[in-house]
Amino acid sequence: MNENFYKNIEYMVSGLWQDIGIDRPSNHDDIVRFIAEDVEDAADPNNWTSEDILIAFRRWIEKNK
């Protein structure tokens, strides 16, 4: 996984916590890793968007119910 790709995902997920008004959770790194892997597997690697981040986050929630 490209380090720049991962850093962009991490930045966007950090923004997600701010948007929903919560502190950074203790499992932030695990969530970012899951989301990055999901986006890498499911989205266009050269043209992914914040929508792909939200879809991956929803998948993480569904997996961890």
C-alpha positions as YAML, in Angstrom:
chain: A
units: angstrom
residues:
- id: 1
  name: MET
  ca: [0.00, 0.00, 0.00]
- id: 2
  name: ASN
  ca: [1.35, 3.39, -1.00]
- id: 3
  name: GLU
  ca: [2.27, 5.51, 2.05]
- id: 4
  name: ASN
  ca: [0.79, 8.66, 0.50]
- id: 5
  name: PHE
  ca: [-2.47, 6.81, -0.20]
- id: 6
  name: TYR
  ca: [-2.59, 5.61, 3.43]
- id: 7
  name: LYS
  ca: [-1.85, 9.11, 4.79]
- id: 8
  name: ASN
  ca: [-4.66, 10.58, 2.67]
- id: 9
  name: ILE
  ca: [-7.08, 7.98, 4.01]
- id: 10
  name: GLU
  ca: [-5.94, 8.66, 7.57]
- id: 11
  name: TYR
  ca: [-6.42, 12.40, 7.10]
- id: 12
  name: MET
  ca: [-9.93, 11.91, 5.73]
- id: 13
  name: VAL
  ca: [-10.92, 9.52, 8.52]
- id: 14
  name: SER
  ca: [-9.65, 12.04, 11.08]
- id: 15
  name: GLY
  ca: [-11.92, 14.59, 9.43]
- id: 16
  name: LEU
  ca: [-14.79, 12.13, 9.73]
- id: 17
  name: TRP
  ca: [-14.38, 12.05, 13.52]
- id: 18
  name: GLN
  ca: [-14.54, 15.85, 13.57]
- id: 19
  name: ASP
  ca: [-17.58, 15.90, 11.28]
- id: 20
  name: ILE
  ca: [-19.55, 13.57, 13.53]
- id: 21
  name: GLY
  ca: [-18.34, 15.33, 16.67]
- id: 22
  name: ILE
  ca: [-16.41, 12.61, 18.46]
- id: 23
  name: ASP
  ca: [-12.88, 12.28, 19.77]
- id: 24
  name: ARG
  ca: [-10.47, 10.06, 17.90]
- id: 25
  name: PRO
  ca: [-11.32, 6.50, 19.00]
- id: 26
  name: SER
  ca: [-8.67, 4.26, 20.52]
- id: 27
  name: ASN
  ca: [-8.94, 1.88, 17.56]
- id: 28
  name: HIS
  ca: [-8.43, 4.66, 14.98]
- id: 29
  name: ASP
  ca: [-5.43, 2.93, 13.40]
- id: 30
  name: ASP
  ca: [-7.34, -0.34, 12.96]
- id: 31
  name: ILE
  ca: [-10.27, 1.51, 11.39]
- id: 32
  name: VAL
  ca: [-7.98, 3.42, 9.02]
- id: 33
  name: ARG
  ca: [-6.24, 0.20, 8.00]
- id: 34
  name: PHE
  ca: [-9.59, -1.49, 7.30]
- id: 35
  name: ILE
  ca: [-10.83, 1.51, 5.29]
- id: 36
  name: ALA
  ca: [-7.59, 1.81, 3.32]
- id: 37
  name: GLU
  ca: [-7.66, -1.88, 2.42]
- id: 38
  name: ASP
  ca: [-11.33, -1.69, 1.45]
- id: 39
  name: VAL
  ca: [-10.82, 1.39, -0.73]
- id: 40
  name: GLU
  ca: [-7.76, -0.21, -2.32]
- id: 41
  name: ASP
  ca: [-9.74, -3.38, -3.10]
- id: 42
  name: ALA
  ca: [-13.11, -1.92, -4.07]
- id: 43
  name: ALA
  ca: [-12.54, 1.54, -5.54]
- id: 44
  name: ASP
  ca: [-10.70, 2.87, -8.55]
- id: 45
  name: PRO
  ca: [-7.16, 3.23, -7.14]
- id: 46
  name: ASN
  ca: [-6.49, 6.35, -9.22]
- id: 47
  name: ASN
  ca: [-9.85, 8.03, -8.82]
- id: 48
  name: TRP
  ca: [-11.28, 7.28, -5.35]
- id: 49
  name: THR
  ca: [-13.31, 9.86, -3.46]
- id: 50
  name: SER
  ca: [-14.57, 10.69, 0.01]
- id: 51
  name: GLU
  ca: [-17.66, 8.68, -0.88]
- id: 52
  name: ASP
  ca: [-15.47, 5.57, -1.07]
- id: 53
  name: ILE
  ca: [-14.23, 6.38, 2.45]
- id: 54
  name: LEU
  ca: [-17.81, 6.57, 3.73]
- id: 55
  name: ILE
  ca: [-18.74, 3.29, 2.04]
- id: 56
  name: ALA
  ca: [-15.72, 1.57, 3.58]
- id: 57
  name: PHE
  ca: [-16.54, 3.05, 7.00]
- id: 58
  name: ARG
  ca: [-20.09, 1.70, 6.71]
- id: 59
  name: ARG
  ca: [-18.62, -1.72, 5.86]
- id: 60
  name: TRP
  ca: [-16.41, -1.51, 8.95]
- id: 61
  name: ILE
  ca: [-19.46, -0.70, 11.11]
- id: 62
  name: GLU
  ca: [-21.46, -3.57, 9.62]
- id: 63
  name: LYS
  ca: [-18.56, -5.99, 10.16]
- id: 64
  name: ASN
  ca: [-18.16, -4.93, 13.79]
- id: 65
  name: LYS
  ca: [-21.79, -4.86, 14.95]
...
